[in-house]
Each structure stands twice: as C-alpha cells, then as structure tokens.
Amino acid sequence: MSARILIADDEDSLRWVLEKGLTQAGYDVTAVKDGDGAIRAVEAEAFDLVFLDIKMPGVDGLTVLARLRQIRGDAQVVMMTAHGTMDTAIQAMQKGAYDYLAKPFDLDEAVLIAERALAAARLTQEVVRLKSGLREVWEFGSLIGRHPRMQEVYKTIGRIAGSDVTVLLRGDSGTGKELVARAIHHYSRRAGRPFIAVSCAAIPGTLLESELFGHERGAFTDAKERRLGKLELAHGGTFYLDEVGDMPADLQTKLLRTLQERTIERVGGNESIHIDVRVLAATNRDLDALMREGKFREDLYYRLNVVTLNLPPLRERRRDIPLLVEHFLAKHSEELGERGVAPESLDRLVGHDWPGNVRELENVVQRAMVMATSGVILPEHLPIGPVSAAASVAVDASLEELVERKLLECVRGLRSHASANLYDLVIGLVEKPLLRAVLRETSGNQVRAAQILGINRNTLRKKLTEHGIEPDTLES
C-alpha cells in the first residue's frame, strides 16, 4: 500500500506542483488550501506524512501540528516556511516536526525529504515498541550480568550514551555487541530517530557500497530507480556497522571520508549529501593484526576507536549464567511453557565453555525447553556434555550466588511481617519447592528422592505431608 501524504498550503501553484511530483513518485496524495481543511482531513483519514505550511489563512500551521499530534502522534510532519518564519519552523521541529523546507524549494528536494521521513517512520516503529516496556526487557535482557566486567560495560554505556562520540565495540561473536549498540542508542538523545544496522560480513563487497551509500538511477545495470543508502536513512539517528573488519579496502577509504566530512555521495552521483549520524562500529576480529597486514586502514581505525568497549566472552563470567538461564526461561515461557532446571543441568550449563556465547546459551535453553515436556530440564535435554573438573568451582560459586540473590529478595519481602519467625518462614518457603523439584526429577520415586536429599524415606514422607505435596501428581 502506498504511503498517504497530506499537503496543506494556501499557494495554489506550489500546492499543485508538490501534489503532482509526489503522486508521480508513487504516493497517495491529498491537498488542501488552509489549516481548517488540514484538520478536517486528519480527523477523517490517517496520513503517514504531512507537508504543512506555517502561515495559512485561519488556523496556522503550528495549531494544525498540535492538533495532528493529538489525533495521530506517529505521523511525520514537514513544515514549509518562507525565510521570515524560519525561527517558527525550528520551533515546530522542537514540538515534533520531522524537518522543514525553506521556500522556494526544488521538487526533487521535497521528494527526497518525503523518502527520508517515511523511511524514518518505518524504522522507528521498533523504538516505539521498545518503549512500551516488555520488549525492552527482552531486548536488553541478554546484557544481564553481575560480573565486574559486565558492570564496567553498564557504566561505560551510561557515560557515553548522552554524547555523539564514535564507539568501537569489540568482542567474540554472540557476546551482545549489537545489544550494547542498541542500548547506547536507546539511552541517547537520538532514541526517537532511526537505528540502522549493516553487517559488512553479510553483504557481498560488490553490493555493500550501494547498501551503505545508496545509488542513483542508472548507476549500474540493475539500478532502475534511485535508492537511499543505510547511512542516509540513519540521518538524525544511529548507524551501527557490524563486522567492520571485513570491509573491503576501497570502501574503508570512502567510509573514512564520510566520517571526516559528514557527507556521502551515492553510487553514480556527484552530489555531496550532508548526514547527521552517530556511528557505532563492531568487530570480532583483531584489527591490530589486520593493520599490520595492510588489510585495515590505520586512519580509519583511529577514527572509529574514539571509545572502545570490550565485551567479555561468557566463559569468563560463568557466575552470570544462572541469571541468564533464568531470564531466557521467563522470556520463552509464554511460547514454550514454564520450565524449571534440575541442579545437574544447571551444573552443565555453567560448566560449558560456550564458544557461541550468550546467543548459543539462549538457543540451548530454548531447545531444552522444547524437549523437557515434564516441566524440568534434565541433563539429557541438553546437547552439551558433563561439567569439566576445571569448571566445578565456578559452578558451585554461581549456584550459591543465585540462591543468595533469591533469598535476599525473599527476606526483603518478608521483613515487614514483624510477628513472623523469619528463619522458619524462609526455610519453609525454600523446602517445599526443593521437595517438588527433586520428586519431579525422580518421576515421583520417593526412595531415589530421599537419597538425593540425604534424608531417610520416613522423613521425606513426613515433610511431604506437612507441605501438602502429593507425590503421584509429580510423576512424569
């Protein structure tokens, strides 16, 4: 479906030319001659983009803008202004307009700004969803971690998010570099603008230049129409360049020029186009070695490496694995059902080296949730081997920390119960789920459950009665 555009301007000739040009560009266009007509139009129909003259008979453009924001807050607005009302146009942008056009303007300029505004609207829908709450938890949830190195990552994000400094993210594949980039964007002043990501490793070198910088019609055989590049679409927002170490040498030169001059040239074009973007780059490769081999430009490295943020591999922060497992279980519970994790299974998860890092861990947890139809993830549900001896200390420490964290939450919640015996209350709360978990793991076999718990069968039976647990209901 074509994007719907409304034009509101009292100049008949300008309105006619703009309507014709945008229609020829493939848009569904409606034109009105005053502010009252504009308000009636936006009340009757939904528009994706509105070209709005500031000075019109009757209701002025700023009033229409305010009304439009009440009716359809996600529509993009471009203000049209004569030289004498430039300050008013800037004021309108501060109130939510996307951009402004100073009269007289070229039709191509108007079509281009329409392309940019509509592209920005599509690309910022994800940001709107992030701000709704739940998606934000899942989006940034993989950055969970209490390890000191992760704490440093959080601190650095806090220090740099508010500035436009260029950042180089370094770390193994799957450590969450793009998540960190999105978090930096989310907490920056550019959060309402596009976040555009391009991977140099995912796009052939012959196509990467067009992907980054765009191309003009006829620039090459298949260029049947002009296409805006990702750098241009990121105007006003953040551009994330992943796997920058895989960028071909000729494009490194062009990217360096873009970073220095803040302009781009489309493939097949001669026009220098100003862009306002914050650049975040990432790599899992050794850029120092690539520079020594002459495969990566030293001047580009220093341009990108204003601030470096190193993400640790998961094997170097094993104590965070139980927290991540808990997060992924909750994240996928609506789709796959609630699941628990047997102690031996958690041992294996914490002891594994995770060459694919957090991304691999999430995949393994998802697979185990599918396989664990009984509700408890057992070792046989995991596609990884037993814990190595070298990891056993880290496993014990991680489990102890997880239990301590949960108990702390429990104690804080129960502290207000002044009449309660806190020790007995907490022990009772811990004991019941422990008994249920062990019985589930043993498919209701009380003899085996008692052996695992280190108590005799009579004691187990007594505790089951005290807590009202029916063993038969826990059989697989």
One Martini backbone bead per residue (centre of mass of N, CA, C, O) as a GRO file, in nm:
protein
  476
    1MET     BB    1   0.096   0.036   0.022
    2SER     BB    2   0.072   0.356  -0.008
    3ALA     BB    3   0.163   0.637   0.100
    4ARG     BB    4   0.016   0.899   0.292
    5ILE     BB    5  -0.033   1.241   0.179
    6LEU     BB    6  -0.037   1.575   0.313
    7ILE     BB    7  -0.131   1.900   0.182
    8ALA     BB    8  -0.076   2.239   0.331
    9ASP     BB    9  -0.156   2.519   0.114
   10ASP     BB   10  -0.229   2.852  -0.022
   11GLU     BB   11  -0.054   2.788  -0.272
   12ASP     BB   12  -0.150   2.677  -0.568
   13SER     BB   13   0.115   2.615  -0.726
   14LEU     BB   14   0.267   2.459  -0.509
   15ARG     BB   15   0.052   2.246  -0.452
   16TRP     BB   16   0.042   2.129  -0.741
   17VAL     BB   17   0.341   2.047  -0.776
   18LEU     BB   18   0.365   1.867  -0.523
   19GLU     BB   19   0.139   1.671  -0.588
   20LYS     BB   20   0.251   1.570  -0.859
   21GLY     BB   21   0.534   1.473  -0.767
   22LEU     BB   22   0.433   1.266  -0.545
   23THR     BB   23   0.257   1.098  -0.732
   24GLN     BB   24   0.488   1.014  -0.929
   25ALA     BB   25   0.641   0.871  -0.676
   26GLY     BB   26   0.379   0.685  -0.547
   27TYR     BB   27   0.176   0.857  -0.392
   28ASP     BB   28  -0.092   0.932  -0.173
   29VAL     BB   29  -0.260   1.240  -0.242
   30THR     BB   30  -0.353   1.527  -0.042
   31ALA     BB   31  -0.511   1.858  -0.089
   32VAL     BB   32  -0.497   2.173   0.086
   33LYS     BB   33  -0.553   2.541   0.163
   34ASP     BB   34  -0.586   2.497   0.485
   35GLY     BB   35  -0.615   2.442   0.824
   36ASP     BB   36  -0.905   2.340   0.833
   37GLY     BB   37  -0.865   2.121   0.614
   38ALA     BB   38  -0.645   1.966   0.764
   39ILE     BB   39  -0.809   1.884   1.014
   40ARG     BB   40  -1.033   1.734   0.864
   41ALA     BB   41  -0.847   1.526   0.731
   42VAL     BB   42  -0.713   1.400   0.995
   43GLU     BB   43  -0.994   1.318   1.116
   44ALA     BB   44  -1.077   1.122   0.865
   45GLU     BB   45  -0.765   1.043   0.817
   46ALA     BB   46  -0.469   0.859   0.758
   47PHE     BB   47  -0.135   0.984   0.780
   48ASP     BB   48   0.216   0.960   0.727
   49LEU     BB   49   0.235   1.252   0.582
   50VAL     BB   50   0.299   1.617   0.638
   51PHE     BB   51   0.259   1.910   0.458
   52LEU     BB   52   0.320   2.227   0.637
   53ASP     BB   53   0.216   2.535   0.653
   54ILE     BB   54   0.254   2.801   0.861
   55LYS     BB   55   0.113   3.021   0.669
   56MET     BB   56  -0.241   3.054   0.707
   57PRO     BB   57  -0.552   3.081   0.682
   58GLY     BB   58  -0.648   3.098   0.993
   59VAL     BB   59  -0.518   2.822   1.066
   60ASP     BB   60  -0.217   2.743   1.165
   61GLY     BB   61   0.046   2.523   1.160
   62LEU     BB   62   0.088   2.487   1.470
   63THR     BB   63  -0.204   2.406   1.531
   64VAL     BB   64  -0.212   2.161   1.347
   65LEU     BB   65   0.019   2.011   1.483
   66ALA     BB   66  -0.116   1.978   1.759
   67ARG     BB   67  -0.364   1.822   1.651
   68LEU     BB   68  -0.210   1.590   1.514
   69ARG     BB   69  -0.077   1.480   1.776
   70GLN     BB   70  -0.355   1.392   1.898
   71ILE     BB   71  -0.455   1.202   1.662
   72ARG     BB   72  -0.143   1.140   1.512
   73GLY     BB   73   0.160   1.081   1.651
   74ASP     BB   74   0.314   0.908   1.398
   75ALA     BB   75   0.321   1.135   1.212
   76GLN     BB   76   0.485   1.302   0.974
   77VAL     BB   77   0.640   1.639   0.969
   78VAL     BB   78   0.658   1.905   0.724
   79MET     BB   79   0.770   2.220   0.711
   80MET     BB   80   0.669   2.528   0.552
   81THR     BB   81   0.889   2.813   0.473
   82ALA     BB   82   0.971   3.121   0.495
   83HIS     BB   83   1.228   3.314   0.583
   84GLY     BB   84   1.064   3.480   0.817
   85THR     BB   85   0.983   3.171   0.959
   86MET     BB   86   1.228   2.999   1.065
   87ASP     BB   87   1.194   3.002   1.373
   88THR     BB   88   0.920   2.857   1.367
   89ALA     BB   89   1.018   2.596   1.239
   90ILE     BB   90   1.208   2.517   1.469
   91GLN     BB   91   0.988   2.511   1.681
   92ALA     BB   92   0.830   2.280   1.545
   93MET     BB   93   1.051   2.065   1.575
   94GLN     BB   94   1.046   2.077   1.889
   95LYS     BB   95   0.726   1.969   1.857
   96GLY     BB   96   0.773   1.714   1.621
   97ALA     BB   97   0.896   1.774   1.369
   98TYR     BB   98   1.103   1.647   1.129
   99ASP     BB   99   1.105   1.900   0.920
  100TYR     BB  100   1.215   2.155   0.674
  101LEU     BB  101   1.109   2.391   0.418
  102ALA     BB  102   1.249   2.635   0.218
  103LYS     BB  103   1.137   2.894   0.052
  104PRO     BB  104   1.223   2.799  -0.224
  105PHE     BB  105   1.187   2.467  -0.365
  106ASP     BB  106   1.278   2.168  -0.477
  107LEU     BB  107   1.121   1.888  -0.577
  108ASP     BB  108   1.345   1.682  -0.515
  109GLU     BB  109   1.372   1.770  -0.220
  110ALA     BB  110   1.084   1.686  -0.135
  111VAL     BB  111   1.103   1.386  -0.213
  112LEU     BB  112   1.344   1.319  -0.034
  113ILE     BB  113   1.214   1.399   0.240
  114ALA     BB  114   0.990   1.191   0.214
  115GLU     BB  115   1.165   0.940   0.214
  116ARG     BB  116   1.298   0.991   0.486
  117ALA     BB  117   1.046   1.015   0.667
  118LEU     BB  118   0.921   0.734   0.600
  119ALA     BB  119   1.166   0.566   0.679
  120ALA     BB  120   1.178   0.664   0.973
  121ALA     BB  121   0.898   0.561   1.054
  122ARG     BB  122   0.958   0.260   1.011
  123LEU     BB  123   1.229   0.241   1.185
  124THR     BB  124   1.084   0.360   1.466
  125GLN     BB  125   0.882   0.140   1.557
  126GLU     BB  126   1.078  -0.021   1.738
  127VAL     BB  127   1.117   0.200   1.950
  128VAL     BB  128   0.825   0.211   2.042
  129ARG     BB  129   0.819  -0.083   2.143
  130LEU     BB  130   1.040  -0.058   2.351
  131LYS     BB  131   0.878   0.165   2.526
  132SER     BB  132   0.643  -0.032   2.627
  133GLY     BB  133   0.860  -0.248   2.797
  134LEU     BB  134   0.881  -0.562   2.748
  135ARG     BB  135   1.077  -0.556   2.505
  136GLU     BB  136   1.308  -0.424   2.660
  137VAL     BB  137   1.372  -0.661   2.841
  138TRP     BB  138   1.447  -0.858   2.606
  139GLU     BB  139   1.650  -0.688   2.445
  140PHE     BB  140   1.846  -0.633   2.719
  141GLY     BB  141   1.867  -0.908   2.883
  142SER     BB  142   2.155  -1.015   2.772
  143LEU     BB  143   2.300  -0.793   2.975
  144ILE     BB  144   2.310  -0.965   3.199
  145GLY     BB  145   2.511  -0.891   3.498
  146ARG     BB  146   2.756  -0.915   3.788
  147HIS     BB  147   3.005  -0.891   3.667
  148PRO     BB  148   3.255  -0.662   3.661
  149ARG     BB  149   3.269  -0.640   3.345
  150MET     BB  150   2.967  -0.571   3.313
  151GLN     BB  151   2.965  -0.322   3.491
  152GLU     BB  152   3.150  -0.163   3.299
  153VAL     BB  153   2.961  -0.159   3.062
  154TYR     BB  154   2.732   0.001   3.197
  155LYS     BB  155   2.899   0.250   3.267
  156THR     BB  156   2.980   0.323   2.977
  157ILE     BB  157   2.702   0.365   2.864
  158GLY     BB  158   2.634   0.599   3.059
  159ARG     BB  159   2.870   0.792   2.965
  160ILE     BB  160   2.810   0.781   2.626
  161ALA     BB  161   2.508   0.816   2.541
  162GLY     BB  162   2.488   1.147   2.549
  163SER     BB  163   2.675   1.134   2.315
  164ASP     BB  164   2.858   1.136   1.978
  165VAL     BB  165   3.056   0.927   2.012
  166THR     BB  166   3.263   0.704   1.885
  167VAL     BB  167   3.225   0.339   1.875
  168LEU     BB  168   3.410   0.041   1.969
  169LEU     BB  169   3.313  -0.294   1.943
  170ARG     BB  170   3.446  -0.570   2.131
  171GLY     BB  171   3.406  -0.923   2.043
  172ASP     BB  172   3.270  -1.201   2.035
  173SER     BB  173   3.055  -1.396   1.908
  174GLY     BB  174   2.756  -1.343   2.102
  175THR     BB  175   2.806  -1.101   2.330
  176GLY     BB  176   2.628  -0.825   2.243
  177LYS     BB  177   2.695  -0.575   2.056
  178GLU     BB  178   2.417  -0.484   1.947
  179LEU     BB  179   2.284  -0.445   2.220
  180VAL     BB  180   2.470  -0.217   2.308
  181ALA     BB  181   2.407  -0.029   2.075
  182ARG     BB  182   2.102  -0.007   2.139
  183ALA     BB  183   2.140   0.106   2.423
  184ILE     BB  184   2.285   0.363   2.346
  185HIS     BB  185   2.055   0.469   2.170
  186HIS     BB  186   1.817   0.453   2.378
  187TYR     BB  187   1.992   0.661   2.586
  188SER     BB  188   1.975   0.879   2.379
  189ARG     BB  189   1.888   1.166   2.192
  190ARG     BB  190   1.823   0.949   1.935
  191ALA     BB  191   1.582   0.751   2.009
  192GLY     BB  192   1.358   0.877   1.795
  193ARG     BB  193   1.546   0.758   1.590
  194PRO     BB  194   1.721   0.579   1.389
  195PHE     BB  195   1.829   0.228   1.372
  196ILE     BB  196   2.107   0.123   1.176
  197ALA     BB  197   2.201  -0.199   1.038
  198VAL     BB  198   2.526  -0.330   0.923
  199SER     BB  199   2.685  -0.610   0.762
  200CYS     BB  200   2.987  -0.681   0.612
  201ALA     BB  201   2.961  -1.006   0.613
  202ALA     BB  202   2.654  -1.027   0.470
  203ILE     BB  203   2.774  -0.853   0.225
  204PRO     BB  204   2.876  -0.814  -0.066
  205GLY     BB  205   3.109  -0.600  -0.190
  206THR     BB  206   2.940  -0.515  -0.451
  207LEU     BB  207   2.683  -0.418  -0.251
  208LEU     BB  208   2.780  -0.242  -0.008
  209GLU     BB  209   2.795   0.042  -0.125
  210SER     BB  210   2.491   0.070  -0.185
  211GLU     BB  211   2.393   0.011   0.104
  212LEU     BB  212   2.539   0.259   0.235
  213PHE     BB  213   2.508   0.506  -0.012
  214GLY     BB  214   2.368   0.435  -0.252
  215HIS     BB  215   2.178   0.515  -0.564
  216GLU     BB  216   2.139   0.595  -0.886
  217ARG     BB  217   1.989   0.610  -1.163
  218GLY     BB  218   2.196   0.414  -1.375
  219ALA     BB  219   2.464   0.325  -1.225
  220PHE     BB  220   2.357   0.039  -1.310
  221THR     BB  221   2.193  -0.209  -1.452
  222ASP     BB  222   1.977  -0.246  -1.188
  223ALA     BB  223   1.931   0.077  -1.169
  224LYS     BB  224   1.597   0.186  -1.191
  225GLU     BB  225   1.637   0.344  -0.916
  226ARG     BB  226   1.652   0.530  -0.656
  227ARG     BB  227   1.865   0.475  -0.360
  228LEU     BB  228   1.885   0.470  -0.027
  229GLY     BB  229   2.107   0.460   0.210
  230LYS     BB  230   2.177   0.375   0.536
  231LEU     BB  231   2.312   0.641   0.614
  232GLU     BB  232   2.074   0.822   0.520
  233LEU     BB  233   1.847   0.680   0.692
  234ALA     BB  234   2.010   0.762   0.971
  235HIS     BB  235   1.924   1.038   0.990
  236GLY     BB  236   1.950   1.149   1.330
  237GLY     BB  237   2.086   0.885   1.422
  238THR     BB  238   2.200   0.544   1.419
  239PHE     BB  239   2.502   0.375   1.307
  240TYR     BB  240   2.556   0.021   1.258
  241LEU     BB  241   2.877  -0.143   1.214
  242ASP     BB  242   2.930  -0.460   1.135
  243GLU     BB  243   3.213  -0.611   1.075
  244VAL     BB  244   3.447  -0.397   0.987
  245GLY     BB  245   3.692  -0.598   0.923
  246ASP     BB  246   3.533  -0.686   0.632
  247MET     BB  247   3.602  -0.438   0.481
  248PRO     BB  248   3.683  -0.311   0.204
  249ALA     BB  249   3.928  -0.095   0.113
  250ASP     BB  250   3.761   0.110  -0.063
  251LEU     BB  251   3.541   0.157   0.163
  252GLN     BB  252   3.721   0.266   0.382
  253THR     BB  253   3.779   0.533   0.241
  254LYS     BB  254   3.482   0.629   0.218
  255LEU     BB  255   3.418   0.618   0.522
  256LEU     BB  256   3.630   0.816   0.618
  257ARG     BB  257   3.513   1.059   0.465
  258THR     BB  258   3.241   1.056   0.606
  259LEU     BB  259   3.348   1.099   0.900
  260GLN     BB  260   3.492   1.372   0.837
  261GLU     BB  261   3.246   1.528   0.655
  262ARG     BB  262   2.944   1.433   0.672
  263THR     BB  263   2.930   1.287   0.383
  264ILE     BB  264   2.773   1.177   0.074
  265GLU     BB  265   2.784   0.951  -0.216
  266ARG     BB  266   2.626   0.824  -0.454
  267VAL     BB  267   2.605   0.594  -0.675
  268GLY     BB  268   2.639   0.788  -0.966
  269GLY     BB  269   2.704   1.052  -0.807
  270ASN     BB  270   2.787   1.420  -0.723
  271GLU     BB  271   2.641   1.467  -0.464
  272SER     BB  272   2.662   1.620  -0.154
  273ILE     BB  273   2.543   1.465   0.147
  274HIS     BB  274   2.417   1.544   0.438
  275ILE     BB  275   2.490   1.390   0.762
  276ASP     BB  276   2.333   1.287   1.084
  277VAL     BB  277   2.543   1.067   1.261
  278ARG     BB  278   2.595   0.791   1.466
  279VAL     BB  279   2.882   0.585   1.516
  280LEU     BB  280   2.881   0.225   1.538
  281ALA     BB  281   3.126  -0.025   1.588
  282ALA     BB  282   3.213  -0.375   1.498
  283THR     BB  283   3.420  -0.660   1.624
  284ASN     BB  284   3.596  -1.000   1.616
  285ARG     BB  285   3.859  -0.882   1.522
  286ASP     BB  286   4.205  -0.815   1.470
  287LEU     BB  287   4.295  -0.500   1.390
  288ASP     BB  288   4.597  -0.492   1.444
  289ALA     BB  289   4.668  -0.724   1.249
  290LEU     BB  290   4.538  -0.597   0.996
  291MET     BB  291   4.723  -0.352   0.988
  292ARG     BB  292   4.993  -0.506   0.958
  293GLU     BB  293   4.871  -0.643   0.680
  294GLY     BB  294   4.707  -0.410   0.520
  295LYS     BB  295   4.364  -0.452   0.573
  296PHE     BB  296   4.362  -0.187   0.764
  297ARG     BB  297   4.307   0.129   0.832
  298GLU     BB  298   4.451   0.338   1.054
  299ASP     BB  299   4.273   0.599   1.030
  300LEU     BB  300   4.004   0.450   1.071
  301TYR     BB  301   4.057   0.329   1.346
  302TYR     BB  302   4.089   0.608   1.495
  303ARG     BB  303   3.804   0.709   1.418
  304LEU     BB  304   3.650   0.467   1.566
  305ASN     BB  305   3.854   0.466   1.838
  306VAL     BB  306   3.752   0.661   2.071
  307VAL     BB  307   3.575   0.427   2.195
  308THR     BB  308   3.616   0.132   2.389
  309LEU     BB  309   3.422  -0.182   2.400
  310ASN     BB  310   3.453  -0.469   2.598
  311LEU     BB  311   3.333  -0.799   2.558
  312PRO     BB  312   3.285  -1.070   2.736
  313PRO     BB  313   3.299  -1.383   2.756
  314LEU     BB  314   3.112  -1.625   2.908
  315ARG     BB  315   3.354  -1.796   3.033
  316GLU     BB  316   3.440  -1.520   3.210
  317ARG     BB  317   3.112  -1.524   3.338
  318ARG     BB  318   2.966  -1.774   3.490
  319ARG     BB  319   2.790  -1.638   3.718
  320ASP     BB  320   2.570  -1.539   3.490
  321ILE     BB  321   2.420  -1.791   3.384
  322PRO     BB  322   2.175  -1.826   3.579
  323LEU     BB  323   2.052  -1.551   3.503
  324LEU     BB  324   2.015  -1.611   3.201
  325VAL     BB  325   1.842  -1.860   3.225
  326GLU     BB  326   1.611  -1.726   3.376
  327HIS     BB  327   1.548  -1.524   3.153
  328PHE     BB  328   1.486  -1.729   2.918
  329LEU     BB  329   1.258  -1.879   3.057
  330ALA     BB  330   1.074  -1.629   3.071
  331LYS     BB  331   1.076  -1.537   2.773
  332HIS     BB  332   0.963  -1.847   2.667
  333SER     BB  333   0.703  -1.930   2.836
  334GLU     BB  334   0.460  -1.854   2.657
  335GLU     BB  335   0.541  -2.053   2.422
  336LEU     BB  336   0.671  -2.322   2.606
  337GLY     BB  337   0.655  -2.287   2.897
  338GLU     BB  338   0.716  -2.372   3.207
  339ARG     BB  339   1.047  -2.403   3.357
  340GLY     BB  340   1.288  -2.605   3.500
  341VAL     BB  341   1.611  -2.669   3.672
  342ALA     BB  342   1.827  -2.892   3.724
  343PRO     BB  343   2.117  -2.903   3.890
  344GLU     BB  344   2.280  -3.067   3.673
  345SER     BB  345   2.208  -2.876   3.442
  346LEU     BB  346   2.335  -2.619   3.558
  347ASP     BB  347   2.615  -2.731   3.573
  348ARG     BB  348   2.653  -2.761   3.266
  349LEU     BB  349   2.602  -2.468   3.184
  350VAL     BB  350   2.832  -2.344   3.358
  351GLY     BB  351   3.070  -2.545   3.244
  352HIS     BB  352   3.049  -2.439   2.977
  353ASP     BB  353   3.227  -2.254   2.719
  354TRP     BB  354   3.074  -2.101   2.495
  355PRO     BB  355   3.156  -2.014   2.183
  356GLY     BB  356   2.860  -1.857   2.129
  357ASN     BB  357   2.761  -1.762   2.385
  358VAL     BB  358   2.465  -1.615   2.448
  359ARG     BB  359   2.333  -1.719   2.191
  360GLU     BB  360   2.379  -2.020   2.255
  361LEU     BB  361   2.235  -2.033   2.525
  362GLU     BB  362   1.952  -1.965   2.423
  363ASN     BB  363   1.925  -2.202   2.227
  364VAL     BB  364   1.955  -2.426   2.440
  365VAL     BB  365   1.717  -2.345   2.618
  366GLN     BB  366   1.499  -2.372   2.405
  367ARG     BB  367   1.544  -2.670   2.340
  368ALA     BB  368   1.500  -2.776   2.632
  369MET     BB  369   1.206  -2.677   2.657
  370VAL     BB  370   1.097  -2.863   2.436
  371MET     BB  371   1.201  -3.142   2.565
  372ALA     BB  372   1.071  -3.063   2.858
  373THR     BB  373   0.765  -3.198   2.919
  374SER     BB  374   0.775  -3.221   3.250
  375GLY     BB  375   0.917  -2.917   3.339
  376VAL     BB  376   1.219  -3.035   3.349
  377ILE     BB  377   1.555  -2.980   3.305
  378LEU     BB  378   1.761  -3.221   3.191
  379PRO     BB  379   2.057  -3.342   3.085
  380GLU     BB  380   1.924  -3.492   2.827
  381HIS     BB  381   1.827  -3.197   2.707
  382LEU     BB  382   2.132  -3.147   2.655
  383PRO     BB  383   2.392  -3.066   2.399
  384ILE     BB  384   2.587  -3.124   2.653
  385GLY     BB  385   2.825  -3.195   2.863
  386PRO     BB  386   2.981  -3.240   3.127
  387VAL     BB  387   3.151  -3.121   3.380
  388SER     BB  388   3.439  -2.987   3.436
  389ALA     BB  389   3.678  -2.966   3.673
  390ALA     BB  390   3.754  -2.660   3.622
  391ALA     BB  391   3.431  -2.564   3.666
  392SER     BB  392   3.327  -2.640   3.957
  393VAL     BB  393   3.375  -2.382   4.122
  394ALA     BB  394   3.198  -2.195   3.946
  395VAL     BB  395   2.936  -2.347   3.990
  396ASP     BB  396   2.908  -2.319   4.297
  397ALA     BB  397   2.920  -2.007   4.302
  398SER     BB  398   2.673  -1.956   4.123
  399LEU     BB  399   2.459  -2.102   4.292
  400GLU     BB  400   2.503  -1.943   4.552
  401GLU     BB  401   2.435  -1.664   4.432
  402LEU     BB  402   2.147  -1.726   4.340
  403VAL     BB  403   2.031  -1.804   4.616
  404GLU     BB  404   2.103  -1.540   4.761
  405ARG     BB  405   1.934  -1.352   4.584
  406LYS     BB  406   1.658  -1.485   4.640
  407LEU     BB  407   1.667  -1.455   4.950
  408LEU     BB  408   1.684  -1.150   4.956
  409GLU     BB  409   1.409  -1.103   4.832
  410CYS     BB  410   1.253  -1.255   5.048
  411VAL     BB  411   1.340  -1.094   5.299
  412ARG     BB  412   1.233  -0.819   5.202
  413GLY     BB  413   0.931  -0.922   5.182
  414LEU     BB  414   0.923  -1.030   5.507
  415ARG     BB  415   1.011  -0.795   5.707
  416SER     BB  416   0.714  -0.682   5.774
  417HIS     BB  417   0.674  -0.951   5.943
  418ALA     BB  418   0.699  -0.921   6.273
  419SER     BB  419   0.560  -1.204   6.378
  420ALA     BB  420   0.767  -1.359   6.228
  421ASN     BB  421   0.967  -1.639   6.175
  422LEU     BB  422   1.204  -1.606   5.950
  423TYR     BB  423   1.347  -1.874   5.939
  424ASP     BB  424   1.101  -2.066   5.913
  425LEU     BB  425   0.973  -1.925   5.670
  426VAL     BB  426   1.206  -1.964   5.465
  427ILE     BB  427   1.244  -2.267   5.490
  428GLY     BB  428   0.957  -2.334   5.396
  429LEU     BB  429   0.981  -2.200   5.112
  430VAL     BB  430   1.228  -2.378   5.017
  431GLU     BB  431   1.140  -2.676   5.070
  432LYS     BB  432   0.901  -2.724   4.879
  433PRO     BB  433   1.039  -2.679   4.596
  434LEU     BB  434   1.257  -2.889   4.645
  435LEU     BB  435   1.078  -3.139   4.666
  436ARG     BB  436   0.938  -3.108   4.392
  437ALA     BB  437   1.194  -3.112   4.211
  438VAL     BB  438   1.300  -3.393   4.293
  439LEU     BB  439   1.042  -3.554   4.221
  440ARG     BB  440   1.043  -3.481   3.924
  441GLU     BB  441   1.321  -3.602   3.859
  442THR     BB  442   1.214  -3.900   3.984
  443SER     BB  443   0.912  -3.951   3.911
  444GLY     BB  444   0.818  -4.002   4.231
  445ASN     BB  445   1.070  -4.135   4.363
  446GLN     BB  446   1.128  -4.160   4.700
  447VAL     BB  447   1.391  -4.309   4.732
  448ARG     BB  448   1.561  -4.131   4.538
  449ALA     BB  449   1.493  -3.860   4.671
  450ALA     BB  450   1.616  -3.921   4.951
  451GLN     BB  451   1.906  -3.962   4.847
  452ILE     BB  452   1.948  -3.678   4.731
  453LEU     BB  453   1.871  -3.528   5.012
  454GLY     BB  454   1.979  -3.700   5.269
  455ILE     BB  455   1.723  -3.871   5.357
  456ASN     BB  456   1.479  -4.041   5.481
  457ARG     BB  457   1.174  -4.164   5.390
  458ASN     BB  458   1.010  -4.076   5.641
  459THR     BB  459   1.089  -3.780   5.632
  460LEU     BB  460   0.978  -3.725   5.355
  461ARG     BB  461   0.683  -3.796   5.412
  462LYS     BB  462   0.641  -3.584   5.633
  463LYS     BB  463   0.703  -3.333   5.452
  464LEU     BB  464   0.483  -3.384   5.244
  465THR     BB  465   0.251  -3.353   5.444
  466GLU     BB  466   0.312  -3.067   5.550
  467HIS     BB  467   0.300  -2.947   5.232
  468GLY     BB  468   0.085  -3.100   5.049
  469ILE     BB  469   0.226  -3.336   4.884
  470GLU     BB  470   0.167  -3.521   4.581
  471PRO     BB  471   0.356  -3.750   4.425
  472ASP     BB  472   0.172  -3.844   4.185
  473THR     BB  473   0.164  -3.545   4.048
  474LEU     BB  474   0.497  -3.569   3.974
  475GLU     BB  475   0.480  -3.754   3.756
  476SER     BB  476   0.577  -3.828   3.415
   0.00000   0.00000   0.00000
